[in-house]
Amino acid sequence: MPTEADYEDKNLEIARVTRVTKGGKRMRFRALTVIGNRKGRVGFGVAKGLDVAGATSKATTQARKALLTVPLLRETIPHVVTAKFGASTVLLMPAPKGTGIKAGGAVRVVLDLAGVPNVSSKMLGSSNKINNVKATFKALKMLRAPRMHAATATETAIPSAPSAESLSLPTL
């Protein structure tokens, strides 16, 4: 597991949840926590506990176990990506240098802690924070860094002309 000093955590939501049982109502707290090092690593956790501190520590531990690496290309994401989780849909788009993070709510916190300096996004559908975070992580998992190999790029782009021996033409 990563060291605690490297990662910054942010509680996105603390909710009081109640379960009705035969003996009455049982109250707990649910915490949604996002952690990141602002250098391309980010994770999230959702956990319940009897008190807020217990729920938060459980969620942070869960987030540390589920870290994701975000590929960056020229200070933004490599390509446009759309992901859907539940009723939430998140659209992430690359942005030019100097744009900053144009995102709202939970998506902004995730991208900020991931260390993406320039990105534009749109949340469609539900405004549920947990589903928006899960849709954002699904979108970040779909990102692929471009593979650039100088030798193979030139070979596929410019085919070499066949030689006279390979064509088996009669010589004069």
ROZA-825814 format. One record per residue: residue number from 1; x, y, z of N, C-alpha, C in turn. Coordinates in nm, 4 decimals, m for minus. Each point is the difference from the previous one (the first is absolute). Example, Ala and Ser with C-alpha at 12.3 -4.5 7.8 and 13.67 -1.06 7.14 Angstrom:
ROZA-825814
BAGU|k|n.px|n.py|n.pz|ca.px|ca.py|ca.pz|c.px|c.py|c.pz
BAGU|1|1.3190|m0.5690|0.7800|m0.0890|0.1190|0.0000|0.0900|0.1200|0.0000
BAGU|2|m0.0350|0.1050|m0.0720|0.0820|0.1190|0.0060|m0.0770|0.1090|0.0730
end
This chain:
ROZA-825814
BAGU|k|n.px|n.py|n.pz|ca.px|ca.py|ca.pz|c.px|c.py|c.pz
BAGU|1|0.0836|m0.1189|0.0000|m0.0836|0.1189|0.0000|0.0880|0.1250|0.0000
BAGU|2|m0.0456|0.1076|m0.0619|0.0784|0.1227|m0.0064|0.0101|0.0681|0.1358
BAGU|3|0.1037|0.0811|0.0143|0.0171|0.0716|0.1262|m0.1051|0.1102|0.0127
BAGU|4|m0.0365|0.0288|0.1217|m0.1086|0.0950|0.0253|0.0379|0.1440|m0.0326
BAGU|5|0.1288|0.0343|0.0119|0.0419|0.1382|m0.0213|m0.0181|0.0446|m0.1451
BAGU|6|0.0094|m0.0944|m0.0934|m0.0088|0.0337|m0.1422|m0.1411|0.0365|m0.0434
BAGU|7|m0.0990|m0.0560|0.0649|m0.1379|0.0104|m0.0482|m0.0838|0.0970|0.0813
BAGU|8|m0.0810|0.0758|m0.0720|m0.0927|0.0948|0.0608|m0.1389|m0.0615|m0.0108
BAGU|9|m0.0790|0.0081|0.1079|m0.1348|m0.0581|m0.0071|m0.1056|0.1075|0.0182
BAGU|10|m0.1152|m0.0264|m0.0609|m0.1097|0.0961|0.0067|m0.1297|m0.0774|0.0184
BAGU|11|m0.0774|0.0375|0.1022|m0.1311|m0.0614|0.0213|m0.1014|0.0714|m0.0878
BAGU|12|m0.0551|m0.0729|m0.0942|m0.0987|0.0593|m0.0898|m0.1381|0.0027|0.0624
BAGU|13|m0.0308|m0.1022|0.0778|m0.1348|m0.0092|0.0547|0.0010|m0.0789|0.1303
BAGU|14|m0.0664|0.0534|0.0999|m0.0271|m0.0718|0.1247|m0.1520|m0.0045|0.0118
BAGU|15|m0.0554|m0.1199|m0.0019|m0.1461|m0.0144|0.0035|m0.0413|m0.0833|0.1211
BAGU|16|m0.1076|0.0409|0.0626|m0.0558|m0.0783|0.1105|m0.1012|m0.0962|m0.0608
BAGU|17|0.0248|m0.1279|0.0150|m0.0882|m0.1011|m0.0580|m0.0641|m0.0807|0.1131
BAGU|18|m0.1239|m0.0385|m0.0202|m0.0751|m0.0714|0.1030|m0.0554|m0.1299|m0.0568
BAGU|19|0.0134|m0.1062|0.0774|m0.0567|m0.1281|m0.0382|m0.1078|m0.0341|0.1027
BAGU|20|m0.1162|m0.0348|m0.0478|m0.1098|m0.0336|0.0906|0.0044|m0.1500|0.0279
BAGU|21|0.0076|m0.0335|0.1304|0.0023|m0.1406|0.0419|m0.1204|m0.0273|0.0895
BAGU|22|m0.0104|m0.1239|0.0428|m0.1113|m0.0411|0.0864|m0.0010|0.0801|0.1312
BAGU|23|0.1185|0.0313|0.0512|0.0096|0.0717|0.1269|m0.0025|0.1511|m0.0128
BAGU|24|m0.0084|0.0537|m0.1200|m0.0014|0.1458|m0.0185|0.0885|0.0412|m0.1164
BAGU|25|0.0515|0.1202|0.0082|0.0843|0.0521|m0.1076|0.1468|m0.0069|0.0410
BAGU|26|0.0835|m0.0371|m0.0955|0.1432|m0.0099|0.0262|0.0714|0.1048|m0.0855
BAGU|27|0.0616|0.0976|0.0655|0.0611|0.1116|m0.0703|0.1496|m0.0223|m0.0190
BAGU|28|0.0486|0.0272|m0.1207|0.1417|m0.0088|m0.0326|0.0379|0.1221|m0.0829
BAGU|29|0.1290|0.0117|m0.0284|0.0493|0.1081|m0.0859|0.0726|m0.0605|m0.1191
BAGU|30|m0.0245|0.0579|m0.1171|0.0653|m0.0453|m0.1228|0.0906|0.1115|m0.0493
BAGU|31|0.1239|m0.0346|m0.0327|0.0975|0.0990|m0.0468|0.0480|m0.0359|m0.1406
BAGU|32|0.0088|0.1010|m0.0853|0.0587|m0.0129|m0.1333|0.1283|0.0824|0.0014
BAGU|33|0.1145|m0.0675|m0.0155|0.1297|0.0653|0.0082|0.0787|m0.0225|m0.1288
BAGU|34|0.0664|0.1055|m0.0483|0.0875|m0.0091|m0.1166|0.1396|0.0382|0.0453
BAGU|35|0.1008|m0.0810|m0.0389|0.1388|0.0339|0.0326|0.0800|0.0097|m0.1296
BAGU|36|0.1046|0.0816|0.0023|0.0858|0.0145|m0.1172|0.1291|0.0697|0.0352
BAGU|37|0.1022|m0.0193|m0.0846|0.1293|0.0633|0.0252|0.0273|0.1161|m0.0945
BAGU|38|m0.0972|0.0365|m0.0838|0.0116|0.1090|m0.0978|0.1128|m0.0248|m0.1005
BAGU|39|0.0406|m0.1262|m0.0137|0.1044|m0.0374|m0.0957|m0.0455|m0.1169|m0.0869
BAGU|40|m0.1323|m0.0179|m0.0124|m0.0493|m0.1056|m0.0871|m0.0572|m0.1216|0.0710
BAGU|41|0.0003|m0.0023|0.1334|m0.0551|m0.1135|0.0741|m0.1207|0.0475|0.0804
BAGU|42|m0.1124|m0.0722|m0.0101|m0.1225|0.0389|0.0692|m0.0807|m0.1250|0.0331
BAGU|43|m0.0758|0.0057|0.1104|m0.0847|m0.1117|0.0400|m0.1183|0.0510|0.0802
BAGU|44|m0.1036|m0.0840|0.0127|m0.1161|0.0400|0.0801|m0.0486|m0.1180|0.0827
BAGU|45|m0.0727|0.0335|0.1088|m0.0559|m0.1028|0.0862|m0.1318|0.0464|0.0589
BAGU|46|m0.0915|m0.0958|0.0165|m0.1294|0.0257|0.0643|m0.0115|m0.0995|0.1137
BAGU|47|m0.0249|0.0503|0.1218|m0.0090|m0.0894|0.1151|m0.0977|0.0553|0.1027
BAGU|48|m0.0518|m0.0930|0.0821|m0.0921|0.0384|0.1082|0.0633|m0.0307|0.1340
BAGU|49|m0.0407|0.0774|0.1006|0.0486|m0.0219|0.1352|m0.0979|0.0553|0.1011
BAGU|50|0.0210|m0.0364|0.1260|m0.0882|0.0470|0.1066|0.0142|0.1497|0.0250
BAGU|51|0.1207|0.0535|m0.0264|0.0205|0.1441|0.0134|0.0705|0.0517|m0.1247
BAGU|52|0.0062|0.1315|m0.0130|0.0563|0.0625|m0.1205|0.1482|m0.0351|m0.0154
BAGU|53|0.0755|0.0036|0.1101|0.1439|m0.0286|m0.0065|0.0254|m0.1433|m0.0463
BAGU|54|m0.0785|m0.0934|0.0491|0.0148|m0.1407|m0.0402|m0.0310|m0.0202|m0.1470
BAGU|55|m0.1067|0.0621|m0.0468|m0.0386|m0.0120|m0.1410|0.1056|0.0627|m0.0907
BAGU|56|0.0530|0.1156|0.0414|0.1011|0.0688|m0.0801|0.1287|m0.0816|m0.0087
BAGU|57|0.0440|m0.0562|0.1120|0.1248|m0.0775|m0.0026|m0.0163|m0.1268|m0.0831
BAGU|58|m0.1167|m0.0642|0.0074|m0.0261|m0.1186|m0.0821|0.0010|0.0352|m0.1483
BAGU|59|m0.0623|0.1125|m0.0353|m0.0059|0.0424|m0.1400|0.1393|0.0352|m0.0524
BAGU|60|0.0817|0.0638|0.0828|0.1365|0.0353|m0.0404|0.0835|m0.1262|m0.0222
BAGU|61|m0.0138|m0.0982|0.0874|0.0713|m0.1270|m0.0159|m0.0420|m0.0694|m0.1282
BAGU|62|m0.1285|0.0013|m0.0284|m0.0521|m0.0610|m0.1224|0.0538|0.0727|m0.1240
BAGU|63|0.0104|0.1327|0.0080|0.0507|0.0793|m0.1123|0.1469|m0.0297|m0.0273
BAGU|64|0.0793|m0.0211|0.1051|0.1426|m0.0316|m0.0164|0.0209|m0.1335|m0.0709
BAGU|65|m0.0930|m0.0908|0.0177|0.0115|m0.1331|m0.0616|m0.0430|0.0004|m0.1467
BAGU|66|m0.0703|0.1041|m0.0440|m0.0538|0.0039|m0.1364|0.0513|0.1220|m0.0755
BAGU|67|0.1320|0.0161|m0.0043|0.0578|0.1150|m0.0696|0.0090|m0.0261|m0.1495
BAGU|68|m0.0142|0.1065|m0.0762|m0.0010|m0.0056|m0.1457|0.1024|0.1008|m0.0522
BAGU|69|0.0731|m0.0365|m0.1059|0.0946|0.0922|m0.0622|m0.0651|0.0630|m0.1218
BAGU|70|0.0046|0.1329|m0.0069|m0.0631|0.0746|m0.1091|0.1070|0.0381|m0.1020
BAGU|71|m0.0141|m0.0439|m0.1270|0.0983|0.0393|m0.1011|m0.0206|0.1453|m0.0434
BAGU|72|0.1088|0.0751|m0.0076|m0.0071|0.1402|m0.0418|0.0827|0.0201|m0.1261
BAGU|73|m0.0470|0.0875|m0.0876|0.0693|0.0338|m0.1232|m0.0065|0.1515|m0.0172
BAGU|74|0.1132|0.0664|0.0014|0.0069|0.1459|m0.0115|m0.0929|0.0705|0.1004
BAGU|75|0.0116|m0.0377|0.1270|m0.0733|0.0597|0.1123|m0.1517|m0.0140|m0.0100
BAGU|76|m0.0488|m0.1010|m0.0698|m0.1435|m0.0272|m0.0067|m0.0192|m0.1498|m0.0229
BAGU|77|m0.1243|m0.0420|m0.0138|m0.0263|m0.1415|m0.0274|0.0235|m0.0273|m0.1487
BAGU|78|0.0335|m0.1240|m0.0379|0.0359|m0.0280|m0.1395|m0.1139|0.0123|m0.1014
BAGU|79|m0.1235|m0.0293|0.0398|m0.1104|0.0022|m0.0965|m0.1331|0.0166|0.0720
BAGU|80|m0.1058|0.0227|m0.0762|m0.1352|0.0156|0.0544|m0.0496|m0.1368|0.0462
BAGU|81|m0.0685|m0.0026|0.1127|m0.0531|m0.1264|0.0521|m0.1333|0.0262|0.0694
BAGU|82|m0.0933|m0.0933|m0.0171|m0.1313|0.0077|0.0640|m0.0224|m0.1294|0.0764
BAGU|83|m0.0490|0.0107|0.1230|m0.0281|m0.1191|0.0806|m0.1323|0.0176|0.0724
BAGU|84|m0.0697|m0.1120|0.0171|m0.1305|0.0014|0.0663|0.0030|m0.0977|0.1162
BAGU|85|m0.0501|0.0450|0.1140|m0.0183|m0.0879|0.1159|m0.1344|0.0342|0.0610
BAGU|86|m0.0881|m0.0971|0.0064|m0.1349|0.0260|0.0498|m0.0680|0.0998|m0.0920
BAGU|87|m0.0564|0.1053|0.0564|m0.0658|0.1031|m0.0805|0.0938|0.1165|m0.0302
BAGU|88|0.1262|m0.0092|0.0453|0.0969|0.1081|m0.0201|0.0863|m0.0282|m0.1218
BAGU|89|0.0176|0.1010|m0.0821|0.0907|m0.0072|m0.1137|0.0988|0.1147|0.0124
BAGU|90|0.1288|m0.0311|m0.0201|0.1049|0.1011|0.0101|0.0747|0.0049|m0.1324
BAGU|91|0.0168|0.1208|m0.0528|0.0735|0.0246|m0.1235|0.1255|0.0784|0.0352
BAGU|92|0.1179|m0.0537|m0.0324|0.1274|0.0676|0.0251|0.0645|0.0336|m0.1336
BAGU|93|0.0454|0.1252|m0.0138|0.0596|0.0460|m0.1253|0.1346|0.0665|0.0257
BAGU|94|0.0987|m0.0243|m0.0872|0.1288|0.0690|0.0148|m0.0186|0.1508|m0.0181
BAGU|95|0.0844|0.0772|0.0645|m0.0078|0.1459|m0.0096|0.1396|0.0563|m0.0220
BAGU|96|0.0109|0.1134|m0.0707|0.1323|0.0591|m0.0224|0.0620|0.0533|0.1293
BAGU|97|0.1304|0.0194|m0.0056|0.0746|0.0487|0.1160|m0.0547|0.1353|0.0449
BAGU|98|m0.0170|0.0168|0.1306|m0.0513|0.1242|0.0556|m0.1492|0.0003|0.0261
BAGU|99|m0.0700|m0.1065|m0.0399|m0.1449|m0.0071|0.0196|m0.0359|m0.0248|0.1452
BAGU|100|0.0731|m0.0877|0.0665|m0.0322|m0.0389|0.1364|m0.1005|m0.1130|0.0004
BAGU|101|m0.0614|m0.0244|0.1143|m0.0982|m0.1082|0.0124|m0.1395|0.0598|m0.0121
BAGU|102|m0.0635|m0.0268|m0.1136|m0.1382|0.0450|m0.0194|m0.0894|m0.1191|0.0272
BAGU|103|m0.0344|m0.0171|0.1260|m0.0832|m0.1125|0.0413|m0.0727|0.0405|0.1267
BAGU|104|m0.1091|m0.0665|0.0269|m0.0780|0.0344|0.1180|m0.0129|m0.1163|0.0953
BAGU|105|m0.0261|0.0326|0.1245|m0.0336|m0.1000|0.1008|0.1077|m0.1030|0.0237
BAGU|106|m0.0427|m0.1256|0.0033|0.0884|m0.1111|0.0336|0.1071|m0.0209|m0.1060
BAGU|107|m0.0314|0.0259|m0.1256|0.0955|m0.0203|m0.1095|0.1198|0.0930|0.0171
BAGU|108|m0.0255|0.1228|0.0419|0.1061|0.0987|0.0206|0.0976|m0.0457|0.1087
BAGU|109|m0.0521|m0.0520|0.1095|0.0846|m0.0453|0.1109|0.0885|m0.1157|m0.0453
BAGU|110|m0.0579|m0.0959|m0.0727|0.0765|m0.1162|m0.0479|0.1118|0.0445|m0.0931
BAGU|111|m0.0308|0.0862|m0.0968|0.1006|0.0442|m0.0972|0.1074|0.0870|0.0658
BAGU|112|m0.0395|0.0800|0.0984|0.0949|0.0846|0.0723|0.0988|m0.0857|0.0787
BAGU|113|m0.0499|m0.0988|0.0743|0.0872|m0.0865|0.0793|0.0821|m0.0940|m0.0881
BAGU|114|m0.0471|m0.0271|m0.1221|0.0766|m0.0824|m0.0936|0.1166|0.0783|m0.0595
BAGU|115|m0.0085|0.1328|0.0023|0.1077|0.0818|m0.0521|m0.0125|0.0305|m0.1477
BAGU|116|m0.1224|m0.0013|m0.0517|m0.0221|0.0361|m0.1407|m0.0137|0.1523|m0.0057
BAGU|117|0.0975|0.0710|m0.0592|m0.0055|0.1462|0.0054|m0.1024|0.0647|m0.0936
BAGU|118|m0.0237|m0.0590|m0.1170|m0.0899|0.0601|m0.0989|m0.0963|m0.1050|m0.0535
BAGU|119|m0.1269|0.0168|0.0298|m0.1010|m0.0947|m0.0477|m0.1360|0.0677|0.0062
BAGU|120|m0.0877|m0.0418|m0.0892|m0.1360|0.0512|m0.0008|m0.0935|m0.1194|0.0137
BAGU|121|m0.1091|0.0153|0.0755|m0.0888|m0.1145|0.0203|m0.1449|0.0439|0.0072
BAGU|122|m0.0878|m0.0985|m0.0132|m0.1435|0.0240|0.0121|m0.0613|m0.1205|0.0690
BAGU|123|m0.0811|0.0281|0.1036|m0.0765|m0.1047|0.0676|m0.1402|m0.0009|m0.0590
BAGU|124|m0.0434|m0.1155|m0.0442|m0.1330|m0.0146|m0.0572|m0.0788|m0.0994|0.0840
BAGU|125|m0.1297|0.0194|0.0086|m0.0825|m0.0939|0.0753|m0.0051|0.0356|0.1471
BAGU|126|0.0262|m0.0970|0.0843|m0.0157|0.0129|0.1441|0.1044|0.0916|0.0631
BAGU|127|m0.0353|0.0604|0.1125|0.0950|0.0818|0.0757|0.0469|m0.0732|0.1257
BAGU|128|m0.0235|m0.1307|0.0069|0.0432|m0.0824|0.1120|0.1531|m0.0033|0.0042
BAGU|129|0.0596|0.0419|0.1131|0.1454|0.0130|0.0088|0.0718|m0.1329|m0.0152
BAGU|130|m0.0514|m0.1039|0.0624|0.0655|m0.1310|m0.0076|0.0003|m0.0508|m0.1441
BAGU|131|m0.1138|0.0097|m0.0690|m0.0062|m0.0468|m0.1386|0.0848|0.0863|m0.0928
BAGU|132|0.0084|0.1304|0.0262|0.0849|0.0866|m0.0814|0.1480|m0.0317|0.0197
BAGU|133|0.0405|m0.0297|0.1223|0.1394|m0.0386|0.0260|0.0301|m0.1332|m0.0689
BAGU|134|m0.0916|m0.0965|0.0109|0.0219|m0.1297|m0.0640|0.0045|0.0121|m0.1521
BAGU|135|m0.0839|0.0861|m0.0577|0.0026|0.0230|m0.1450|0.1311|0.0683|m0.0410
BAGU|136|0.0490|0.0930|0.0816|0.1264|0.0676|m0.0285|0.1154|m0.0997|0.0019
BAGU|137|0.0017|m0.0893|0.0988|0.1060|m0.1006|0.0077|m0.0089|m0.0980|m0.1171
BAGU|138|m0.1207|m0.0325|m0.0403|m0.0183|m0.0869|m0.1164|0.0572|0.0674|m0.1247
BAGU|139|m0.0235|0.1315|m0.0127|0.0536|0.0763|m0.1138|0.1524|0.0067|0.0057
BAGU|140|0.0555|0.0224|0.1187|0.1457|0.0074|0.0146|0.0657|m0.1346|m0.0312
BAGU|141|m0.0680|m0.1102|0.0322|0.0537|m0.1333|m0.0321|0.0008|m0.0248|m0.1502
BAGU|142|m0.0906|0.0650|m0.0739|m0.0070|m0.0177|m0.1453|0.1077|0.0784|m0.0746
BAGU|143|0.0653|0.0949|0.0674|0.1023|0.0809|m0.0658|0.1210|m0.0856|m0.0350
BAGU|144|0.0503|0.0189|m0.1215|0.1180|m0.0720|m0.0457|0.1029|0.1010|m0.0487
BAGU|145|0.1233|m0.0158|0.0465|0.1083|0.0874|m0.0452|0.0391|m0.0423|m0.1409
BAGU|146|0.0264|0.0952|m0.0883|0.0375|m0.0368|m0.1365|0.1372|m0.0670|m0.0027
BAGU|147|0.0111|m0.1053|m0.0804|0.1286|m0.0691|m0.0147|0.0720|0.0607|m0.1190
BAGU|148|0.1172|0.0564|0.0244|0.0753|0.0627|m0.1080|0.1370|m0.0661|m0.0102
BAGU|149|0.0228|m0.0672|m0.1115|0.1306|m0.0582|m0.0295|0.0455|0.0615|m0.1315
BAGU|150|0.1109|0.0686|0.0017|0.0465|0.0732|m0.1177|0.0253|m0.0935|m0.1182
BAGU|151|0.0603|m0.1152|0.0249|0.0340|m0.0909|m0.1098|m0.1246|m0.0586|m0.0649
BAGU|152|m0.0935|m0.0472|0.0797|m0.1195|m0.0622|m0.0576|m0.0916|0.1032|m0.0637
BAGU|153|0.0004|0.1220|0.0499|m0.0856|0.1034|m0.0567|0.0451|0.0362|m0.1412
BAGU|154|0.1310|0.0096|m0.0217|0.0481|0.0343|m0.1333|m0.0151|m0.1172|m0.0958
BAGU|155|0.0150|m0.1223|0.0504|m0.0122|m0.1166|m0.0885|m0.1430|m0.0172|m0.0499
BAGU|156|m0.0971|0.0216|0.0879|m0.1384|m0.0179|m0.0423|m0.0482|0.1179|m0.0835
BAGU|157|0.0540|0.1175|0.0236|m0.0454|0.1178|m0.0734|0.0594|0.0058|m0.1413
BAGU|158|0.1280|m0.0367|m0.0135|0.0666|0.0089|m0.1303|0.0525|m0.1391|m0.0367
BAGU|159|m0.0732|m0.0745|m0.0816|0.0514|m0.1314|m0.0396|0.1178|0.0162|m0.0953
BAGU|160|0.0977|m0.0863|0.0164|0.1175|0.0086|m0.0862|m0.0319|m0.0576|m0.1369
BAGU|161|0.0678|0.0513|m0.1035|m0.0215|m0.0474|m0.1367|0.0632|m0.1381|m0.0162
BAGU|162|m0.0648|m0.0918|m0.0707|0.0579|m0.1339|m0.0175|0.1237|0.0068|m0.0894
BAGU|163|0.0959|m0.0858|0.0313|0.1227|m0.0027|m0.0800|m0.0205|m0.0840|m0.1257
BAGU|164|0.0913|0.0121|m0.0938|m0.0120|m0.0730|m0.1271|0.0123|m0.1503|0.0216
BAGU|165|0.0825|m0.0438|0.0959|0.0151|m0.1431|0.0275|m0.1274|m0.0610|0.0554
BAGU|166|m0.0718|0.0764|0.0859|m0.1201|m0.0539|0.0607|m0.1144|m0.0129|m0.1010
BAGU|167|0.0034|0.0797|m0.1049|m0.1043|m0.0074|m0.1029|0.0273|m0.1080|m0.1029
BAGU|168|0.1211|m0.0539|m0.0031|0.0471|m0.1030|m0.0946|m0.0294|0.0412|m0.1454
BAGU|169|0.0393|0.1200|m0.0318|m0.0122|0.0508|m0.1367|0.1241|m0.0378|m0.0795
BAGU|170|m0.0148|m0.0252|m0.1282|0.1188|m0.0327|m0.0795|0.0896|0.1225|m0.0147
BAGU|171|0.1286|m0.0203|0.0107|0.0940|0.1104|m0.0131|0.0397|0.0164|m0.1462
BAGU|172|0.0334|0.1195|m0.0388|0.0352|0.0284|m0.1399|0.1467|0.0014|m0.0239
end
